[in-house]
Amino acid sequence: MSTFKPHYDVVIAGARCAGAATALLLARAGARVLVVDRQFRGSDTMSTHALMRSGVLQLHRWGLLARLQSEGTPPIGITTFHYGPEPVPIAIRPEHGVHSLYAPRRTILDRILVEAAEAAGAEVHHGVLLSELQFDARARVIGVRVRGDGHRDVAIGADHVIGADGRESTVARLVAAESYLAGRASSALVYGYFDGLPYDGLHWYFAEGAAAGVIPTNHGQHCVFGGLPREQFGAAFRGGTAWGFLNLLQKCDPQLKAAVEGATLSGRLRGFGGAHGFMRRPFGPGWALVGDAGYFKDPLTAHGITDALRDAELLARAILAGGSHAMARYQQERDALSIPFFRVTEAIASFRWTLDEVKALHSALSAAMRSETDHMARPVVCGAAA
């Protein structure tokens, strides 16, 4: 705590993919950046792991994709959608320099981004909580108060304070950032990591009132999840977590259930009881929001990490450009790219579809991803590898 400077250009609350990526881009551009995170370095977090094409494109542009590959993150060359008994395989075609998708463990991806931010000159401190914001007489945020374990609060000045601190963002709460888009649908998920599964590529399963996925990640493991409408979560798992999980997989695909029963669970099954999506105003005088702090949607479409990396770059560009017009452009770009995802994710997470209807929803999702990738593939003013 005693090493903190009295003032930084930017203070960021949250050192996971949104906060660390924002810090990386700003520090590479010469900004003095401090990042604090209440969790300890190397901690895990709930995640779908999947990086879509736009996210892979950005990691490549930032010079970090080779590092991700060196950590044993398997390349994904095919995605298979299972609509009941009907498999629909889709090969990942080379485009914008991206030849494969990836699904890293967050203990690896977040660490790579943090280390890259530090190498660029950002200060990153874990186990430190942002407790308060400081305001001037015109209600502009001009600094923060942070607290480490066993330490008193330290006041730090900042030109910009960024909340990258998740759905229940402290920064969003302290600035009273209003939500102007609210979701109504929500899925509940149970997932685990398994050794010994024979699946190649990504697999997404859909059946009436249920969904599942198989995601290849690091250490030769697959993340397997099962999902259903939030309001059915309690009843579905009344007989126990493992019992409910296998029932969900059976409903989606009996062969998937059999494969999981023959595999080895690493650790324990984990659950997410669901949360409604939202879109918050992402900036104000002296403050901004990025990642889940500003925009959250149901995880069933597995696009959260890609959202975070995309919005980190959009926000970094705006801060470097300077001025309220640049920040308004950040909001406009984020919303234009995000709202189509939000709408289609709401429809998929409602589970009020037939198999033919969810196929059409996936076509709309694919179109939104193509537009996003085309947008992010344009020349940029920040983010190249140092």
Secondary structure, 3 states (H helix, E strand, C coil): CCCCCCEEEEEEECCCHHHHHHHHHHHHCCCCEEEEECCCCCCCCCCCCCECHHHHHHHHHCCCHHHHHHCCCCCECEEEEEECCEEEEEECCCECCECCEECCCHHHHHHHHHHHHHHCCCEEEECEEEEEEEECCCCCEEEEEEEECCCCCEEEEEEEEEECCCCCCHHHHHCCCCEEEECCCCEEEEEEEEECCCCCCEEEEEECCEEEEEEECHHHEEEEEEEEEHHHHHHHCCCCHHHHHHHHHHHHCHHHHHHHHCCEEEEEEEEECCCCCEEECCEECCEEECHHHCEECCHHHCCHHHHHHHHHHHHHHHHHHCCHHHHHHHHHHHHHHHHHHHHHHHHHHCCCCCHHHHHHHHHHHHHHHHHHHHHHCCCCCCCCCC
